[in-house]
Amino acid sequence: MIDNPRSPRVRAVAKLAKRSAREETGLFLVEGPQALREALAFHPELIVDVFATRGAFDRHPEIGRALSRAGLEAEDVTDSVLSAMADTVTPQGVVAVCRRFPVSVEQLLSGGARLVAILEEVRDPGNAGTIIRAADAAGADGVILTGRSVDAYNPKVVRSTTGSIFHLPLAQGGELSDALDAVRAAGMRVLAADISGEELPGLRDELSAPTAWLFGNEAHGLSDETLALADRAVRVPIYGHAESMNLATAASVCLYQSAFAQRG
């Protein structure tokens, strides 16, 4: 039983909330039973440590069984230790440490990708994580986060994916121009989601082609220079009286419109 919230081991786990510690160690935090279930189901080889309160395993006995099947064990910790490790205010009793597993843009595209999301200057962790989750749900081949976007392994991003971070390839840290060159070389066209563009329903017949969707900053969208790099700008129409649409919601609509067309 680990019972000292100030022990060096507990502090090392807690430091993974910071990007510098994640980059130095190559590790990241996974919080909550759902995310851990997905890690165990899809990438158990990435799991380094699991910490849980006794109450958490009483509530989620299937996690203990999944850990046993993977040849892993969880360490018992007190509630105060779990709270010190976790990034959330009210943790769910389980914290894991996993190895990061980014891929290059070329690796992400190597299998004949047909649908990809590119995030340029997306800084909000909740939006980034929700877009990753939506891309997973829409059957996308991967998500590219440029170096001007939030770290994909930020704890808030990881939580917002609800486990989807373990389901599809993620590339991060490169320049947008390099990513666009790569997707075009892979035979994809680039559609930029922007309020200045053509209405999405009018492109329905064209969305069956391999497509890389480009999404920009939550507050100011994509710059004119960035828009000029895309093949077309496209907007999701607002039929009601809403002032605007949340970035992750708009991205979900765009990705699903492509998924419908490609699978229709």
Summary of the structure (lengths in Angstrom):
residues: 264
radius of gyration: 19.8
end to end distance: 53.8
largest distance: 60.4
contacts: 894
relative contact order: 0.14
helix: 45%
strand: 21%
